[in-house]
Amino acid sequence: MKLSNLEEKLLKEKFSDNVAYNKAIERLENGEPFAYVIGEWYFYDETYRVSPDCLIPRPETEHLVEWLIKNLPQNGAFLDLCTGSGCIAISTLAHRKDLTALAVDISEKALEIAKKNAVLNGVSDRISFIQADVLNADFLGDRKFDVIVSNPPYIQSDVIDTLSVQVKNEPRIALDGGSDGLDFYRVIFGKYTNNVKTNGAVICEIGYDQGPVLNDLFGCTIMKDYSGNDRIALLNVK
Ligand code: GLN
């Protein structure tokens, strides 16, 4: 098993006795993602608990956090759909003490992790959680937010099988965006705009090749990540 110096250091910190260390190596050899084996991962300035019940936070998702920290109004409230580990909402709250958030996920187990992460990062008094199916927008009634943010599942169902074994070890429901990958965007840039205040916004992470279609369908503004790939779709709500 070829580990980077950093991976080796993190593993040794976590598993000081040999038996546990060797067991961890075995899990890695079986294709388990590194973050699941050490049980935590780093995102923005925070540390997150992770498990196979949630997606592993990725650096490109930090662009959403940067945008929220910069653009949410003073004392604003935002909604995080498909919160998973909670990383987007929690890192944003950690850097803006005036904000509050509601975080939604269909997975009870993911929500348990997100709740732990809120406590670990000192924001649990400003975030609430709802278990609900995001594809069914009705659970919110007419509640309105300054911004809705989401990094929803956006991979086409038939592409998932072609991904690396590490990614396939992540929860399929966190990856699968339906046959064209757009199921979640259709509701989030559609029905959910009723849950945004005047002059608010809906902002989502997107796949590198989904910019043109999201611009066509909903008039989203598309922004790039550090690698120069389309990564964010923004819709201003009038
Ligand atoms: N919002 C979470 C993240 O960014 C989970 C995303 C998902 O489950 N698709 O990691």
Boltz pocket constraint, residues with backbone or C-beta under 6 A from the ligand:
constraints:
  - pocket:
      binder: B
      contacts: [[A, 55], [A, 56], [A, 57], [A, 58], [A, 61], [A, 81], [A, 82], [A, 83], [A, 84], [A, 85], [A, 86], [A, 87], [A, 88], [A, 150], [A, 151], [A, 152], [A, 153], [A, 154], [A, 173], [A, 174], [A, 175]]
      max_distance: 6.0
